[in-house]
Structure formats: C-alpha cells, structure tokens
C-alpha cells in the first residue's frame, strides 16, 4: 500500500456497534473493567500506530454518545443494514462511503474491529494494519490452537469424527501441524480489493498471531460474566504496570465512596444510639497527597449520618451525602467541574456503586468489596476498605509509596 498524492495513506478503523442484541441486551454498552465494550475498542484503535481514523457505525444514540465521548467519529447506520441479518461487511462498506464523503478522500486500507472482543489490544490493531501495509491483501487476528476438533456424524449418522485429526491416531502436540483459531477481534483489508470482493477475506490473507489468553467473544451473558472476572487480570496492557493501575496522567479527578471504602463497613452504636465509625489515618495521608497534587476530590455517599460530612471537613474536601442516585449526582458534579467522566477514578465497595462504575473510566474496588463489584472494577486494591485502601490508590496515581 503506497501513499497517495495527497499524503500518507488513510487507514480507517470501523467498529460496528448495533443497538439491538438478543443474546445480551445493550451488549455494546455493557461494561468490562468498568468501561463499555464500544469504548474499549475505540481506545485501542485510537492508540494504534498506523490507524489514521476511527469510526463507530451504529443505529443507537447511546452508543453514538459513548463513541464520541471516547474520541471516535460516528457514522449513523441506516435501518436497512441495522437488523439481525445485516453483515459486518455491509456496515464497513457504508462507513467507508460516508467517511470518504466527509473527508473528501477514500481510505486506502480499512479495518473491521469488533467491540465484542473485550481484550482486544492496540497491538492487535497495529498487527493487522501492518500486514496489509506490508503487502497482504487481507489480514486477521488468530491465536495458536492445539485442540482436537470433533464433529457430529450429521444426516442421522451415529457417533462423531475427528475434523483436524484421525481419531485412530493420537499424535503429540509437537508432532501436529500448528492450527490457528480466528479470534474475531480485528481484520484489515485493502480498500479497493474489499470493495471488489465484498467480503473480508480475499487475495493473500495474512494471519496475525495474538495472545491466546486474551481470546474471548461476548455473545451471551456467560461470556460477559467471564470477561468481567478476567478483566482485573488482563487489563494490565503492555505498559508494564500490573493490573492496569492508574497513573497521574490517566486521572483528572478522584471520587470516593465512604462506608466500606474509607471504613471497614461496620458501625459502632453506643447506649444512646449514637453511631460512630473507624477510619484509617493512612487514608487521610493519601487524600492529602492527592489534594496537594492538584486533583479534584469528592466524597459521594448515600449515608445520611453527619459523620460523613465531619470526615470530609477533616480531610478538607467536598462531600455529597444522603444521595439516593449516586450516578446522577456524579454526572452532575462532573458537568459542573468540567471533568470528562472517563477521566474520573471512582472508588467503591458495594452494588450501589455499580452505576457509578459504568460512568467513569477508572472504576476501582477495594479488596473487601462485594464479588460483583470486584468483577466490574478495572483495578482492585490489595488492602480492604478502612485499612488504608485509599492510601494505596493514592500511591498508584502518584507513582510512589507515601510515608
């Protein structure tokens, strides 16, 4: 693929994201690691070298809003190619036409990137784009596969038969040819050849190997549950930081739940019915360090007890407590502060924090959080709530141990 007369080649990444889904309702907005699937895909495409434009093709306004917020262009998909029987190829061809009309220039290469592969990486996107740039006509992500594939007899025949092996002979792995499993995550095509063929595989098709541990496609609720459970392990990326821990450049504000996050979730009641809680001095040190670093901070709690406001005064940070809908309060606070929600780190521990997890880019659970909350988090502390978890998070962000 050579540059056109007007400059470098246009490499267009198209992310198809319909609003309708029978297996998982609103699937493309479902969160994994606290981030909607469509946003996860957009972020990896925008970060990939060699990709010049990223668009999301959708018929759904909520998906369009999420895509724009993540930095992608949006192509509104017409109803004729938005139904259950519509192909991804049709969506890509339509997006190519719209993009060319908007920008006055056609793409030389086009990528099809599936947001239903939650553990897609920028390296996957770069790999298929580089394969086409290097001479392939089409490319796809694959993972090494060592399984023995079987198929039912069919047409009423009893028993099954081996597909990629002779069932009478069981060779060792090292004696078998290398099989490759299509991951479904990313594809790349020369634009002209794709238009002529009408499908994603034509000419010389180059397999681009990826990490088998990251292969997962979300088609039903069980897949989504697995993805959420795996996210704390797989979201570390390639930057060398374990567990996708946030750094200062990743975060513009920190919002903290109170009970179970800054406390151990217990309440002490005296003989007069007065309630008190225990907090950790290390958390106060961490919050002070974040405040000195210039990060906006907020305590957000449903708890009505004045102890929440008293603790906020002690820490010298604003507080909203006695709030029924924490997600709505968080969204309004972000708008008032001029802070993008995807740049907010929110720390929680219980199920009433999940709506806030769905709003922010950095949902963080304390180690003692509910299982469902830990599964939805992008990062989990090693320290329980009320035992210095906020101090631990502050050390992540500031990149140093606090003393």
C-alpha positions as CSV (number, residue, x, y, z in Angstrom):
1,X,0.0,0.0,0.0
2,X,1.7,3.2,-1.1
3,X,0.9,6.8,-0.1
4,X,-1.5,8.7,-2.3
5,X,-0.6,12.0,-3.9
6,X,-2.2,13.9,-1.1
7,X,0.0,12.4,1.6
8,X,0.1,9.4,3.9
9,X,-2.4,6.5,3.3
10,X,-5.8,6.8,5.0
11,X,-6.2,3.8,7.3
12,X,-9.8,3.7,8.5
13,X,-10.8,1.5,11.5
14,X,-14.5,0.8,11.6
15,X,-16.2,-0.5,14.7
16,X,-19.7,-1.9,14.0
17,X,-21.9,-1.5,17.1
18,X,-25.6,-2.1,16.6
19,X,-28.0,-1.1,19.4
20,X,-30.0,-4.3,19.2
21,X,-28.8,-7.6,20.7
22,X,-30.8,-10.6,21.6
23,X,-28.1,-12.5,23.5
24,X,-27.1,-9.6,25.7
25,X,-29.4,-6.6,25.8
26,X,-27.5,-3.3,25.0
27,X,-24.4,-5.6,24.7
28,X,-22.1,-3.0,23.1
29,X,-22.6,-0.7,26.1
30,X,-22.1,-3.4,28.6
31,X,-19.1,-2.7,30.8
32,X,-16.0,-4.8,31.3
33,X,-13.5,-3.5,33.7
34,X,-15.9,-0.6,34.2
35,X,-15.6,0.5,30.6
36,X,-18.3,0.0,27.9
37,X,-17.3,-2.5,25.2
38,X,-17.5,0.1,22.5
39,X,-15.3,2.5,24.4
40,X,-12.7,-0.2,25.0
41,X,-12.5,-0.8,21.2
42,X,-12.3,2.9,20.4
43,X,-9.5,3.5,22.8
44,X,-7.4,0.7,21.3
45,X,-7.9,1.9,17.8
46,X,-7.1,5.5,18.6
47,X,-3.9,4.3,20.4
48,X,-2.8,2.1,17.5
49,X,0.0,3.3,15.3
50,X,-0.8,3.4,11.6
51,X,-4.6,4.0,12.1
52,X,-5.5,7.5,10.9
53,X,-9.2,7.5,11.5
54,X,-11.6,5.6,13.8
55,X,-15.3,5.5,13.3
56,X,-18.2,3.7,15.1
57,X,-21.1,2.5,12.9
58,X,-24.3,2.4,14.9
59,X,-28.0,2.9,14.8
60,X,-28.2,3.7,18.6
61,X,-27.9,7.2,20.1
62,X,-26.5,6.0,23.4
63,X,-23.7,4.1,21.6
64,X,-23.1,7.1,19.4
65,X,-22.7,9.3,22.5
66,X,-20.3,6.9,24.2
67,X,-18.3,6.6,21.0
68,X,-18.0,10.4,20.6
69,X,-17.0,10.8,24.2
70,X,-14.2,8.3,23.7
71,X,-12.9,10.3,20.7
72,X,-14.3,8.4,17.7
73,X,-16.3,9.7,14.7
74,X,-19.8,8.3,14.4
75,X,-21.5,7.0,11.3
76,X,-25.2,6.6,11.7
77,X,-26.2,3.2,10.2
78,X,-29.4,3.2,8.1
79,X,-32.2,0.7,9.1
80,X,-31.6,-1.4,6.0
81,X,-28.3,-2.6,7.4
82,X,-29.0,-2.5,11.1
83,X,-31.1,-5.6,11.5
84,X,-30.1,-9.1,12.8
85,X,-29.3,-10.3,9.3
86,X,-27.1,-7.4,8.4
87,X,-23.4,-8.3,7.8
88,X,-20.4,-6.5,9.3
89,X,-19.1,-6.1,5.7
90,X,-22.2,-4.0,4.8
91,X,-21.6,-1.8,7.8
92,X,-18.0,-1.3,6.9
93,X,-18.7,-0.5,3.2
94,X,-21.3,2.1,4.3
95,X,-18.9,3.6,6.8
96,X,-16.2,3.9,4.1
97,X,-18.6,5.7,1.8
98,X,-19.7,8.2,4.5
99,X,-16.2,8.8,5.7
100,X,-14.9,9.4,2.1
101,X,-17.7,11.9,1.5
102,X,-17.0,13.8,4.8
103,X,-13.2,14.0,4.3
104,X,-13.0,14.2,0.5
105,X,-10.7,11.2,0.3
106,X,-11.1,7.5,0.2
107,X,-9.3,5.1,2.6
108,X,-6.5,3.0,1.1
109,X,-7.0,0.4,3.9
110,X,-9.9,-0.4,6.1
111,X,-10.0,-2.3,9.4
112,X,-13.0,-4.1,10.9
113,X,-12.7,-4.1,14.7
114,X,-15.2,-6.0,16.9
115,X,-16.0,-4.4,20.2
116,X,-17.4,-7.8,21.3
117,X,-13.8,-8.9,21.8
118,X,-13.2,-7.0,25.2
119,X,-9.5,-7.9,25.4
120,X,-8.5,-6.5,22.0
121,X,-5.2,-4.6,22.2
122,X,-3.7,-1.8,20.2
123,X,-1.0,-4.3,19.2
124,X,-3.7,-6.5,17.6
125,X,-5.0,-3.5,15.6
126,X,-1.4,-2.5,14.7
127,X,-0.6,-6.0,13.6
128,X,-3.4,-6.4,11.0
129,X,-2.8,-2.9,9.7
130,X,0.9,-3.5,9.3
131,X,0.2,-6.8,7.5
132,X,-1.8,-5.0,4.8
133,X,0.7,-2.2,4.7
134,X,3.4,-4.8,4.1
135,X,1.8,-6.4,1.1
136,X,-1.1,-8.6,2.3
137,X,-4.5,-8.1,0.7
138,X,-6.3,-9.0,3.9
139,X,-5.4,-9.9,7.5
140,X,-7.0,-11.2,10.6
141,X,-6.1,-11.9,14.2
142,X,-5.5,-15.5,15.2
143,X,-4.4,-17.4,18.2
144,X,-2.3,-20.7,18.2
145,X,-4.8,-23.6,18.8
146,X,-3.9,-27.1,19.9
147,X,-7.3,-28.6,20.5
148,X,-8.7,-31.8,18.8
149,X,-11.8,-30.8,16.9
150,X,-14.7,-33.2,16.6
151,X,-17.9,-33.1,14.6
152,X,-21.2,-35.0,14.9
153,X,-21.8,-37.5,12.2
154,X,-24.6,-35.5,10.6
155,X,-27.6,-36.7,8.5
156,X,-28.6,-39.0,11.3
157,X,-25.3,-40.8,11.4
158,X,-24.3,-42.1,14.8
159,X,-21.1,-41.0,16.6
160,X,-18.6,-38.3,15.7
161,X,-15.5,-38.0,13.7
162,X,-12.3,-36.0,14.0
163,X,-12.0,-32.8,11.9
164,X,-8.4,-31.9,12.3
165,X,-7.1,-35.3,13.3
166,X,-7.5,-39.0,12.6
167,X,-9.3,-40.5,15.7
168,X,-7.3,-43.7,15.3
169,X,-4.1,-41.9,15.8
170,X,-3.3,-39.5,18.8
171,X,-0.2,-37.5,17.9
172,X,1.7,-35.4,20.4
173,X,1.3,-31.7,20.2
174,X,4.8,-31.2,18.8
175,X,4.1,-33.7,16.1
176,X,0.9,-32.0,14.9
177,X,0.7,-29.1,12.4
178,X,0.0,-25.7,14.0
179,X,-3.7,-24.8,13.9
180,X,-4.8,-21.2,14.2
181,X,-8.1,-20.0,15.7
182,X,-9.7,-16.9,14.3
183,X,-10.2,-14.6,17.3
184,X,-12.9,-12.4,15.8
185,X,-11.2,-9.3,17.2
186,X,-9.6,-7.4,14.2
187,X,-9.4,-7.6,10.4
188,X,-7.7,-5.5,7.8
189,X,-8.3,-5.2,4.1
190,X,-7.0,-3.2,1.1
191,X,-10.0,-1.0,0.4
192,X,-10.1,-1.5,-3.4
193,X,-9.9,-5.3,-3.1
194,X,-12.5,-5.3,-0.3
195,X,-15.0,-3.3,-2.5
196,X,-14.4,-5.7,-5.4
197,X,-14.7,-8.9,-3.3
198,X,-17.5,-7.8,-1.0
199,X,-16.1,-9.9,1.8
200,X,-13.2,-9.6,4.3
201,X,-11.0,-12.5,3.0
202,X,-9.5,-12.1,-0.4
203,X,-6.2,-12.3,-2.2
204,X,-3.3,-13.1,0.2
205,X,-4.7,-13.3,3.7
206,X,-2.2,-12.9,6.4
207,X,-2.8,-14.4,9.9
208,X,-1.6,-12.2,12.7
209,X,-0.8,-14.1,15.9
210,X,-2.1,-12.8,19.2
211,X,-2.1,-13.9,22.8
212,X,-4.5,-17.0,23.3
213,X,-5.2,-15.9,26.9
214,X,-7.0,-12.8,25.6
215,X,-9.4,-14.6,23.2
216,X,-12.9,-14.1,24.3
217,X,-16.0,-13.0,22.3
218,X,-19.1,-11.7,24.2
219,X,-22.1,-13.4,22.7
220,X,-24.2,-14.3,25.8
221,X,-24.4,-13.4,29.5
222,X,-22.0,-16.1,30.5
223,X,-19.3,-14.6,28.2
224,X,-19.9,-11.2,29.7
225,X,-19.5,-12.6,33.3
226,X,-16.3,-14.4,32.3
227,X,-14.9,-11.2,30.7
228,X,-15.7,-9.2,33.9
229,X,-14.0,-11.8,36.0
230,X,-10.9,-11.8,33.8
231,X,-10.6,-8.0,33.4
232,X,-8.6,-7.4,36.6
233,X,-6.0,-10.0,35.3
234,X,-5.9,-9.0,31.6
235,X,-6.3,-5.2,31.7
236,X,-2.7,-4.6,32.6
237,X,-1.9,-3.8,28.9
238,X,1.7,-3.5,27.8
239,X,2.9,-0.6,29.8
240,X,4.5,-2.7,32.4
241,X,2.1,-1.7,35.2
242,X,0.4,-4.8,36.7
243,X,-3.4,-4.9,37.0
244,X,-4.0,-1.8,34.9
245,X,-3.1,0.5,37.7
246,X,-3.9,4.2,37.0
247,X,-1.1,6.8,36.8
248,X,-1.5,10.6,37.3
249,X,-1.7,11.1,33.5
250,X,-4.8,8.8,33.4
251,X,-6.9,10.6,36.0
252,X,-8.3,14.1,36.3
253,X,-10.4,13.6,39.5
254,X,-11.0,11.1,42.3
255,X,-14.4,10.4,43.8
256,X,-14.7,8.3,46.9
257,X,-17.5,6.3,48.4
258,X,-17.5,6.3,52.2
259,X,-18.9,3.3,54.1
260,X,-16.9,0.1,53.3
261,X,-14.4,2.1,51.3
262,X,-13.0,4.6,53.8
263,X,-14.3,2.5,56.7
264,X,-14.5,-1.3,57.3
265,X,-18.3,-1.1,56.8
266,X,-19.0,-1.6,60.5
267,X,-21.0,0.9,62.6
268,X,-20.4,1.3,66.4
269,X,-23.6,2.2,68.3
270,X,-23.4,3.5,71.9
271,X,-26.1,3.2,74.6
272,X,-27.7,6.4,73.4
273,X,-28.0,5.2,69.9
274,X,-25.2,7.4,68.5
275,X,-23.3,5.9,65.6
276,X,-19.6,6.2,65.0
277,X,-17.2,4.6,62.5
278,X,-13.5,3.9,62.4
279,X,-11.3,5.4,59.6
280,X,-7.6,4.9,58.7
281,X,-5.0,7.6,59.2
282,X,-3.2,6.4,56.2
283,X,-6.2,7.2,54.0
284,X,-6.1,10.8,55.3
285,X,-2.4,10.9,54.3
286,X,-3.2,9.6,50.8
287,X,-6.1,12.1,50.3
288,X,-3.9,15.0,51.4
289,X,-1.2,13.9,48.9
290,X,-3.8,13.8,46.1
291,X,-5.1,17.2,47.1
292,X,-1.5,18.7,47.0
293,X,-1.1,17.1,43.6
294,X,-4.0,19.3,42.4
295,X,-6.5,16.5,41.8
296,X,-10.2,17.5,42.4
297,X,-11.6,15.2,45.1
298,X,-15.2,14.4,46.2
299,X,-16.8,12.1,48.8
300,X,-20.0,10.7,47.4
301,X,-22.3,8.6,49.8
302,X,-25.8,7.5,50.3
303,X,-25.2,7.6,54.1
304,X,-27.1,10.4,55.9
305,X,-25.1,10.2,59.1
306,X,-23.3,13.6,59.7
307,X,-20.1,11.6,60.4
308,X,-19.6,11.6,56.6
309,X,-19.6,15.4,56.4
310,X,-17.5,15.6,59.5
311,X,-14.8,13.4,57.9
312,X,-14.9,15.4,54.7
313,X,-14.3,18.6,56.7
314,X,-11.4,17.0,58.5
315,X,-9.9,16.0,55.1
316,X,-10.8,19.4,53.6
317,X,-12.6,18.0,50.5
318,X,-16.1,18.5,49.3
319,X,-18.9,16.0,50.1
320,X,-22.3,14.9,48.8
321,X,-24.0,12.6,51.2
322,X,-27.5,11.3,51.7
323,X,-27.7,10.9,47.9
324,X,-30.2,8.4,46.6
325,X,-28.9,8.3,43.0
326,X,-25.1,8.5,43.2
327,X,-24.7,8.1,39.4
328,X,-26.8,11.1,38.7
329,X,-25.1,13.2,41.4
330,X,-21.7,12.1,40.0
331,X,-22.7,13.0,36.4
332,X,-23.9,16.5,37.5
333,X,-20.7,17.0,39.5
334,X,-18.5,16.2,36.5
335,X,-20.5,18.6,34.4
336,X,-20.2,21.4,36.9
337,X,-16.4,20.8,37.3
338,X,-15.9,20.4,33.5
339,X,-14.4,17.0,34.0
340,X,-14.9,14.2,31.5
341,X,-16.3,11.1,33.3
342,X,-13.9,8.8,31.5
343,X,-11.1,10.7,33.3
344,X,-12.5,10.1,36.8
345,X,-11.4,7.4,39.2
346,X,-14.2,6.2,41.4
347,X,-13.6,4.0,44.5
348,X,-16.4,1.8,45.8
349,X,-17.3,-1.4,47.5
350,X,-20.9,-2.4,47.1
351,X,-23.6,-2.9,44.5
352,X,-24.9,0.7,44.8
353,X,-21.6,1.8,43.4
354,X,-22.1,-0.1,40.1
355,X,-24.0,2.7,38.3
356,X,-21.1,5.0,39.0
357,X,-18.7,2.3,37.8
358,X,-20.5,2.4,34.5
359,X,-20.0,6.2,34.2
360,X,-16.3,6.5,34.8
361,X,-13.1,5.4,33.1
362,X,-11.4,4.2,36.3
363,X,-13.8,2.1,38.5
364,X,-11.7,0.8,41.4
365,X,-12.9,-1.7,44.1
366,X,-11.4,-2.1,47.5
367,X,-10.2,-5.7,48.4
368,X,-13.2,-6.2,50.7
369,X,-15.7,-5.2,48.1
370,X,-18.7,-7.4,47.0
371,X,-17.7,-10.0,44.5
372,X,-19.8,-8.4,41.7
373,X,-18.2,-5.1,42.4
374,X,-14.7,-6.5,42.2
375,X,-15.6,-8.2,38.9
376,X,-16.8,-4.9,37.4
377,X,-13.7,-3.0,38.6
378,X,-10.8,-2.0,36.4
379,X,-8.5,-2.3,39.3
380,X,-8.8,-3.8,42.8
381,X,-6.7,-2.8,45.8
382,X,-4.8,-5.3,47.9
383,X,-6.0,-3.5,51.0
384,X,-9.5,-3.8,52.4
385,X,-11.7,-0.8,53.0
386,X,-11.0,1.1,56.2
387,X,-7.5,-0.4,56.3
388,X,-5.6,2.0,54.0
389,X,-7.1,1.3,50.6
390,X,-7.3,5.0,49.7
391,X,-3.7,5.4,50.6
392,X,-2.8,2.5,48.3
393,X,-4.8,4.1,45.4
394,X,-3.0,7.4,46.0
395,X,0.4,5.7,45.7
396,X,-0.7,4.2,42.4
397,X,-1.7,7.6,41.0
398,X,1.3,9.5,42.3
399,X,3.7,6.7,41.4
400,X,5.4,6.5,44.8
401,X,5.0,5.0,48.3
402,X,3.5,7.5,50.7
403,X,5.2,8.0,54.1
